[in-house]
Amino acid sequence: MYLKTDRILTALSIMLDVAFHAGRSGVVSGADIAQRSGLLRRGIEPVLQALSRAGLLDSVRGPKGGYRLGRSPRVMNLHEIACAVGAGGREPNEATSTAGERDNPLQNIVMEPLWRELNDGVKDKLSNVTLADLLQQAERCGLERPRQVPISFTI
């Protein structure tokens, strides 16, 4: 289910942050991601782990460690990111209904089909948008990606 899911929005924001600030070659720390997004580090850690397990992020250990994209942003669509944190596979009624609501004909006949249709539309849209599309949109809006400063060995 896509609608009303903060975890999906958090995952999409994290992936865009990593793509924008680190790309495939740089590394961005979880603390920096949390600070820029206004979230607690411990709150985004489970999402970072899910994205890493799905191969969407690579985790780099060590003092200069952090996260980088697991694949090119051109091949990662937003639906794939949403699925990595648990969306898309559940029926709308699974997570939200109680035993008493399941017998409600208005819920069963009217709301559930509408919710499935809305979620299918969101799934289709997310499947057709990549991280690269979002990066291009950021550039069109005037946001500049940070430049990697070359390492200087002068003393």
Secondary structure by P-SEA (a helix, b strand, c coil): cccccaaaaaaaaaaaaaaacccccccccaaaaaaaaccccccaaaaaaaaaaaccbbbbbcccbbbccccccccccaaaaaaaaccccccccccccccccccccccccccaaaaaaaaaaaaaaaaaccaaaaaaaaaaacccccccccccccc
